């Protein structure tokens, strides 16, 4: 690293959030420098669960298949009462976003694959063993002081992202406070390998005294979490032999082979959210912006949502496709949902540890009763209780059609479609990396003038015409189906609604012929074909004029 250098984006922290952001910026061709104070990846798992929303982000990056090589997919979860009775077996089978909802992974392997991807980038550089010591910002950028090998280095960036964890240096320098609380209870986290227990599911043993979480991981690894009681000798309990004998052995068949303890450490659970996610040209993401208990496995996934939301907005502003005020929508969109997830995870943790056995008995009866109601059972077993983001005050165009379209501001479904080669593919694989304008049984460009089409194309937008199932040209007698006409040079495409997902949507809402998807696959707008020019103008005003704060 030279004594002075410049870049467009400086990302501080190369954990899951920071390295994901780096990969997303690379996909846009944005110049970025990622620095991390540690020389190497932390060798033990911290986060252990990855959801379908995050996998969709890695599909966008083009690394999802590589990551899935080391991921246990579709892991069910079981909830037990303290006396051993199974209360629920949750095994979500639906894939609304194209990927399984519950998946377990080993974080060191996960981070290594993402760093490998960055190493191949032409625009993003990762440097480890580099610490941020300070920064100053002005109207044009941020000047950061770094330290590497004991020597000072200065980097000039247009924007700085603090993805440097719960003890964020970036957040401290910005003077941003964390709001919330820290639970008084402590938890012992134990990671093991050489595990032979035949329990291919996550398990939650609810108990007023010592609730236990157990998570199977790839390659013979397993995670245990035990609540520490007031009578425990905390220091002694972390000793590998003792934790193995007193806490882990009771979960294994008597006389069976026990695993090897890799590490045991004590954590306190924080439920905190930063008072703001933006400070001028400085942004917070991941644990630097919010911390939550691990009970619902959404801490890392919330950070990936941050990265996915912020990356495309930075890219558009840097590439001259939007004004700086678009970056304000990062805070307005992400902070409220991050707080919602923090509160939700906190409530889930309270369910794991009922006040007493009477409370537990009453709740267990109610829980089993709810599952006898078909709609409620599906709500639980398909994990529909998970709070999904809906962005209202941000980079979305409010719906003006009849009734209410609840898809605006939400992540759009990802059905399979059939491409021009007759291949069944996931929708996102046909959309490119920027905006996509979907015309359902209509050509979305047919009502736009040349200047409007040029504006969309300048953003990298792809126009997609979705034709009805088997609505493309038919085959000659005895021949193969012809390819859809209108296949463009990559800016436009025609796909066939092979599973009928768009057909069914049109049947429910026949006037909603056009769907505008943002680069993060959230719905920016829904309108009729005739309303597309006006909707474009409204979205253009929201994005703002390039090169200005408007």
C-alpha positions, -999 to +999 in steps of 0.1 A: +000+000+000+014+034-010+016+063+015-014+079-002-040+066-026-076+072-037-106+051-043-144+056-047-155+035-017-135+025+014-150-004+032-137-009+068-143-045+079-141-076+058-166-098+077-197-112+060-213-077+055-182-059+043-170-087+020-205-090+005-206-053-001-172-056-018-185-083-041-216-063-050-196-032-057-173-053-079-203-065-099-210-028-107-174-021-116-170+004-087-135+011-074-133+000-038-107-007-011-117-031+017-095-032+048-096-054+079-075-052+110-071-090+113-046-107+090-067-138+086-103-150+087-115-159+122-111-197+123-143-206+142-179-201+132-198-172+146-229-169+124-242-203+114-275-196+095-281-181+061-315-175+046-331-173+012-329-135+010-291-137+014-287-165-011-306-144-036-279-117-031-252-142-038-271-153-069-269-117-080-232-117-074-228-150-093-212-169-064-242-188-050-234-221-065-199-219-050-213-211-016-238-239-017-210-265-020-204-260+017-240-253+029-264-277+045-297-267+028-333-269+041-324-276+077-355-281+098-358-269+134-375-286+163-389-270+195-390-291+226-406-285+260-383-289+290-398-323+298-388-335+263-420-333+244-417-321+207-438-290+203-432-283+167-411-295+137-406-265+114-396-275+078-403-247+054-407-262+019-418-231-001-392-211-019-408-177-027-374-162-035-360-191-054-339-206-025-344-227+006-353-206+037-332-222+064-296-232+057-265-238+079-229-230+070-194-227+084-185-190+084-147-195+077-154-214+045-181-189+036-158-159+040-130-176+022-151-182-009-163-145-009-127-133-005-117-155-033-142-138-055-129-104-046-093-115-053-104-120-089-120-085-092-106-058-114-120-030-094-120-041-057-089-047-035-089-064-001-060-056+023-058-073+057-038-063+088-049-027+081-066-006+109-085+026+107-072+052+131-093+082+121-110+100+093-122+134+083-149+142+057-157+172+036-182+180+009-163+159-017-152+129+002-135+113+032-098+113+041-091+082+062-060+076+083-050+039+083-022+020+099-004-010+083+027-027+096+030+001+122+031+028+096+005+055+087-013+054+054-038+079+040-066+070+017-090+095+000-124+080-008-157+095-020-176+074+005-166+053+036-186+023+049-182+011+085-188-026+085-164-031+113-186-049+138-202-042+172-172-022+185-171-002+153-144+024+152-162+042+123-193+045+145-173+059+174-156+085+153-189+095+137-204+100+172-233+078+165-250+063+195-265+028+198-300+026+211-314-004+230-303-027+257-281-056+267-297-086+283-284-094+318-282-131+310-251-147+296-248-176+272-221-202+267-214-209+230-197-242+223-185-253+188-175-289+183-163-311+154-159-348+149-196-350+157-214-382+150-248-374+165-276-384+142-297-353+147-299-335+113-320-306+126-316-275+147-332-280+181-344-255+207-349-270+242-371-244+259-365-244+297-371-218+324-337-226+340-313-236+312-326-234+276-304-250+250-299-244+213-283-271+191-274-265+154-259-290+130-232-277+107-213-290+077-185-315+079-192-329+113-194-296+131-222-286+156-230-255+176-244-256+211-257-226+231-264-229+268-279-202+291-256-196+321-275-197+354-269-176+385-253-207+403-228-215+375-191-210+379-186-192+346-149-197+343-150-234+352-179-240+329-159-229+298-133-256+304-135-281+274-136-312+296-162-299+319-185-285+292-182-318+273-191-339+304-217-317+321-235-300+292-229-318+259-228-355+269-265-355+281-275-348+245-257-379+232-266-416+235-251-432+266-218-448+257-217-431+223-187-413+210-186-376+220-174-348+197-143-327+202-147-292+217-132-266+194-140-236+215-163-224+243-169-188+251-193-166+269-215-140+252-239-113+263-268-106+239-272-071+227-304-057+213-293-024+199-297-002+167-277+028+157-296+061+159-288+067+123-271+047+095-257+077+076-234+106+086-226+126+055-204+105+033-200+078+060-224+048+064-228+020+089-237-015+080-240-049+097-231-052+134-218-017+133-253-005+127-274-031+147-268-060+170-293-087+179-295-119+199-287-150+178-321-168+186-335-163+151-303-165+131-308-131+115-278-110+127-256-117+097-285-119+073-296-084+084-261-072+075-263-088+041-296-069+036-277-037+044-250-045+019-275-054-008-295-022-002-265+002-001-243-012-029-266-004-059-273+030-046-237+039-042-230+025-077-257+046-093-245+077-077-209+071-085-217+062-121-238+093-126-272+076-127-287+093-096-283+121-072-267+119-037-301+121-020-308+085-032-283+075-005-306+090+022-330+061+014-305+036+028-312+049+063-349+053+058-353+018+044-329-002+064-329+013+099-365+006+108-364-030+095-331-036+113-348-024+145-378-047+138-355-077+134-336-068+166-369-067+186-382-099+170-351-119+178-353-106+214-389-118+217-379-152+203-353-155+230-379-148+256-400-177+243-370-200+246-367-192+283-402-191+299-406-176+333-415-208+350-428-243+343-465-233+347-460-206+320-443-232+298-471-257+302-498-232+293-478-220+263-471-255+251-508-264+251-516-232+232-487-238+207-500-273+199-535-260+196-526-233+171-510-259+149-543-277+145-557-247+126-546-251+089-538-215+082-520-211+115-501-243+110-488-232+076-479-198+092-456-216+117-442-244+096-434-223+066-418-196+087-443-169+075-438-152+109-405-139+099-407-101+095-399-092+059-388-057+048-413-034+032-399-001+022-424+027+021-403+058+026-375+053+001-367+045-035-402+033-043-431+048-062-463+046-042-490+026-060-519+046-076-539+017-091-572+004-077-570-011-042-536-016-027-507-034-042-488-049-013-458-059-034-445-024-038-415-020-015-412-057-009-388-083-023-403-097-055-410-134-059-385-154-080-404-179-101-388-201-128-391-188-163-380-202-197-355-184-217-350-181-254-330-213-255-358-232-239-340-235-206-358-233-173-340-207-152-346-186-122-361-151-130-331-132-117-308-149-141-325-131-169-326-096-153-290-084-153-276-065-124-295-032-125-331-022-128-355-044-147-388-034-162-411-064-166-440-062-190-466-090-183-479-100-217-470-066-230-439-049-244-429-023-218-410-002-243-440+003-266-453+033-247-419+050-240-403+077-261-367+075-272-355+099-244-372+079-217-358+046-230-324+062-232-326+072-195-336+037-185-307+022-205-282+046-190-291+030-157-283-004-172-319-014-171-331-045-189-366-046-204-382-080-200-413-091-218-430-120-200-452-140-223-479-164-213-471-201-207-465-216-241-474-182-256-442-180-276-442-192-313-451-229-315-431-256-332-434-268-367-451-302-370-427-327-354-402-300-347-389-282-316-404-250-302-392-219-318-373-193-298-393-162-287-389-133-311-376-099-299-345-112-282-322-082-280-285-077-274-287-081-236-307-049-229-340-066-237-352-101-233-383-122-237-391-150-212-419-175-209-440-177-178-435-215-177-450-221-142-478-195-146-467-173-117-472-141-136-504-154-152-518-159-118-508-125-107-525-109-137-556-129-130-557-113-095-547-078-107-553-075-144-544-038-145-509-043-131-491-050-164-457-035-156-435-043-126-403-023-120-377-042-101-348-025-083-313-040-085-318-056-051-350-072-065-374-051-045-404-038-063-399-001-071-432+004-089-463-014-103-485+002-129-505-003-161-487-001-194-503+033-201-490+046-168-454+036-173-442+070-187-456+088-156-443+062-133-409+065-149-410+103-143-419+097-106-391+073-101-366+096-119-375+123-094-369+100-065-335+089-078-325+126-082-304+144-108-269+130-112-241+151-098-262+170-073-278+165-039-312+165-056 
